[in-house]
C-alpha cells in the first residue's frame, strides 16, 4: 500500500462523506497527496537529522583523539547535510496559485511523492558512508577519504533533490 492509499484509509467519516461531494472530491484527492508527500518529507528530514547528530558526535570523537586537522572537512559535511535537511523541510507541497495557467494534477503529485520516497532509500547509502567514517575515525586511518565519501554523497543528494521540480513536471 502506498503513502496516498494509507492517507485515504486514515480519513475520518466526515472526510469520506465530503470527498464524495462534486467539486470537493478532486480537492480532497489532491490534499491527500500533498499530506502524503509532507509525511514522507518529514520522515526523511527526521532520519537525516539523526544522521547529522551522528556525524556531529563523530566530529567530537575525532577532536578528542587529536583530529583537529579534519574539523573543517567534517564541518563542511555537516553543513551539506543541514542544507539538505532544510531544503526537504521547506520544499513545495505541489501547490499552484489559484489563477495559474498550469494546474498541478494528481498524477504530478503522485510523482512528487514517489520522488521523495526514492530519497528515503538513499538514507541507506548515507548510513554506509557514515559507518565507513566511524571505522576510519576509530582506526585513525583513511579519515580524509571517509569524510570525502560522505561529503560527495551529500553533494549528490542535494543535486538530486534540486531536480525535484523537474519530477513534478515530468521532465
Secondary structure, 3 states (H helix, E strand, C coil): CCHHHHHHHCCCHHHHHHCCCCCHHHHHHHHHHHHHHHHHHHHHHHHHHHHHHHHHHHHHHHHHCCCHHHHHHHHHHHHHHHHHHHHHHCCCCCCCCCCCCCCCCHHHHHHHHHHHHHHHHHHHHHHHHHHHHHHHHHHCCCHHHHHHHHHHHHHHHHHHHHCHHHHHHCC
